Amino acid sequence: MQPRTTLSTFLESSTPLDLTKLIVSLSEGCKIISRLVNNAGISGITGTTGNTNVQGETVQKLDDLSNKIMMDYLTASETCSGYLSEENEGIATLNEKGKYTIAVDPLDGSSNIDVCAPIGTIFSVNERLSAIGEVNEGDFLQEGIHTRAAGYVIYGSSTILVLSVGNGVNGFTLNTEDGGFYLSHPNMKIPTNGKIYSINQGNASKFDEGVKSFIAYCTEVDKATSRPYSLRYIGSMVSDLHRTLLKGGVFLYPPTTDHPEGKLRLLYEANPIAMIVEQAGDVGGHRVTHEGDDLDPLAGGAHARQFIEQ
């Protein structure tokens, strides 16, 4: 049996040292989060903190704890200069001499914790634009095409880190026996054809006519195109995207009459997932860009909606 490729070995052969250190530090933090998720029910860390985050969402105890873990491990990397998270009020400088910034959703789908459904961590890494010192908003407000690394970690039946550093997409599974991330899904590609669509169909009455027409198409009977397609929706972007990456199909999170600008955040949800989809193979994917000052980079908006609809 050939020796398995570790995450560190994989990165060292193709990725700058500073970026490798950041990603490895992030992966170490995700190991801690994985263990906490697996033991949440008996550790007294389920339920809410009683607070709301910057998006107005109820903060779960594990949201808050995961955020603190990410900050600690990325500070220890010494190469991560700036940190932006759904759980923080603003940006934080971790290392004034660090080369990279990171935008993170520490625990996507955290409302699924109490029912043991898969959840995840999403991240996007940029090279800072400012000189040594405190980071600023300009270091984060970069077009998606400049993203240096992006990925997610899914905490489910296995813990898998799915990563792109700009040369394809690879998956690394956490070995619970020795605590290492090992290459398990090399050169991941989205299948050309899929039979699954993922959308919160309970909001169908609130979607625009284009989305309603697409749902009608998915549910029509047509043997030539293997319709109707199957609806699968977990309610965690990481989980639904991961299945789409492996099985094909489409994931949608369109705007509604309640949220006409959409709900996906640009920097730590839409941008990194767009890079993964783009890098996973010739499917017409594109990274979302930030154009102009009228878009709130933390609140999704027109470009996040454009990514989802296309």
N, C-alpha and C positions, 0 to 999 in steps of 0.2 A: 504494500500500500504506500502510495506517495504521500509525503508529509503535506498536511493541510496548510493553506496559505492564510496567515493571520492578517488582520486589518492593517497592522503596522507595517508588515513586510510588503503588502500590496501598495500602500501609499509611498513607502520609501523608494520604490522603484520608478515612480512616475509623478511625484508631487513634491513641490518645494518643502524644505524642512519646516519652516514656520507654519505652513498650512497643515502639514502632517501633525505637528504638535497640537494644534488647535483641535483638529478632528479627533485625534486620539483622546485628548482630554475630555471632549464632549462625550465620546463613547464610554469613558469611565464613569461619567456622571449618569449616563443612561443605564448602566448596569445597576447602580444604586436605585434609580427610579423603578427599574424592572422588579427588583427584589421587594421594594415597597408596595408596588401594585399587586404582586403575587400574595402579599401578606396583609393587605389593607384591612380585610375583614376581621382580623384578630389583633390588629395593632392600634385600634382606636383612632384611625386617621381617615375614616370615611365621613361623608357628610360635608356640610359647608362651614366656612369660617364666620359667616354672618356679614361678610363684606362683599362689595362689588368691585370689579376691575374697571379699567379705563373704557371698556366697551359697554359698561352697564350690566355685565353678566355676573351672576352669583359665583363667588370664588369657592371652589371646593378645597378642603384641607390639603389634598394632594396637589392641587394646582400651586398653592403657595409653597409647599415643601419642595416640589419639583423645581420651581423657579429658583429657590435659594440654592439647591444642589447645583443647578446649571451655572449659576453665578460663581459659586465656589470653585468648581472644577475649571471653568474657563479663565478665571483669575489665575489659577495655578499654571495654566498653559504658558503664561507670560507673553504669548503672541497675539492674544485677543485684546484689542484696545478698547472697543466699545460694545455695549450690550443693550439690545432693545427687546423688550418682552411684553406680551399681552398683560402680564401681571404687574408691571411697573408703571408709574406715572409718566416717566420720561426716559431718556437715554442715560446710561451709566458708563463712566470711564472705569475700566478695570485695570488696564496697564497703559500708561502714557506713552511707552515706547513700542507698544504692540503694532503690528502691521495690518491686522484684519479687524473688521467689525462683524458682528453676528446679530441677526434678528431671529427670535425664537418664539414659537408657541410651545411652552414646556410640556403641556399635557392636553393635546387636542382630544375633544370628545369626553372630557372629564365627567360629564353627567352620566356616562355609561359605567363609571367605576362601581357603583353599588350593585349593578346587575351583571358584572363580570363580562361585559362585552369588550371587544378589543378597543384600545385607545392608543395614542401615540405622541411623539415629539416631532415637530417640524422645524427646520432651520435653513437659513440662507446666509452665506458668507460673502462679504465684499472686501476688497482691499481699500483701506482708508485713503482719503484724498488729502486730509490735513497733515500738517507737520506734527512732530512729536509734541505731546501735551494732551489736554483734554479733547475728546472727540466732540463733534458738533453734528447738527442735523444733516449738513451736506455730505458727511461721510456715509450716511444711510440712504439719502434720497438720490440714488443712482438708478439709471435704467437697468431693467432686468438683464439685458444683454451683457452687462458687466459683472454679473454674478460669478464668483470664482468657484464656489462649491455649494451644493444644496442637497437636501435629503430629508429623510424621516426615519424614525424608529417606531416600529409597531410592537406593542406589548399584547400578545395574544397567546395562542397555544405554544408559539415560540416567540422569542424576542429577536427581531431582524432589523438590522440597520441597512437601509437602501440609500445609496450614495452616488452622486455624480460630481466629478471634479472637472467636467468639460470634455471627457473622452469616453462617453458611454455611461451606462448605469450598472452597478454591481450591488449584490445583496450579501450581507454578512450575518450569519446566525450566531447568537450567543450560546456557547457551550456551558451549561449550568454546572458541569463537573469541574472544569478548570478555570471558568470565568473569562474565556477568550472569545473574541469575535473572529469567526472563520469564514472565508469566502465559500458561499453555498449556492449563490445564484449569479454566476458570471455572465456578463454581457446581456443583461435583461432586455427583452424586446416585447413591446405590446403586440399581441397577435393581430393580424390584419382583420380578421373577422371575429365578432363576438356576438353573444346572444343575451347579454345582460345589460340592463340600464338601471342606473342608480339615481334616484331622486326622491325627495320627500313628497310623494304624490298626495298626501293629505292636504297640501297647500295648492292643489290643482286649481281651485277656484280663484286663487290670487295671482296666478301666472299670466303673462301676456299671451296673446293669441298664437304667437310662433311656438312657444313652449307647449301650449295645449295641443297644437297640431302635431308636434313631435310625439307627445305621449299617445295621441290617437293612432299615429303610425305604428308605434311600438306594440300596441295592443290589438292591432288588426290581425286577422287570419290571412296568411299568404304563404303557402307552402314553398313557393319559389325563393323566398327570402327568409325562410325558417321562422316566420312570425306566426304567432305573437312571441315577443321576446320576454324573458323572465325579469321581473322586478326584484331587485335585491337592494336593501337600504339599511345600513347599520346606524347611521347618524353620526359617524366619526369620519371626517374627510380622509384621514390616514387609512382607515380600514377599507372604505369603499374604493379609494384609489389603488390600494395595494391589490385588491382582488381584480380590478380592471387591468392593472399592469400585468398580472399573471394570466388572466383568463380572457382579456379583451372586453369590448363593450364601451360604455360611456358613463361618466359621472357628471351630474349636473347639479349646480346649486344656484339657480337663477334668481333674479330679483322678484319681489312680490309687491302687491299693492301696499303692504305694510312697510316694506323695506325696498323702495324703488331703486336705490343705489346698490343693492346687494349687501351681503353681510361678510363675505370673505375679505380678510385684510390683505393688502397688497404685499407688504414686505415680508411677513413671516407665514403667509399661506399661499397666496396666488403665485408670487414670483418663484419660490422654490419648487412648488409642484409643477409649474409650467416648465421649468428647466428639466425636471425629471421626465416629464412627458415628451418634451422635445428630444432629449438625449436617448430615450428608449426606442427611438426608431421612426422612421419616415412616415409619420402620421399627420404631418402638417402642423405640428405643435409649434408654439412660439412663446418666448418669455414676455411677460407683461412689462410695459415700459411706463415710466413716469414722465408725463409731458405737461408742463405748466404748473402753476401754483394753486389751481382751483381744486385739486384732488387731495383729500385728506389721506396721507399714506398709511394711516393706521385704521382706516375705516372702509377699506375695499374700494367701492366706487366704480366709475365707468370702465376703467381698464380691467379690473378684476371681473366685472360682468362680461366684458368682451372675451376674456380668456375662457370663461365657463361656457358661453354661448357658442363659441367657435370650436 
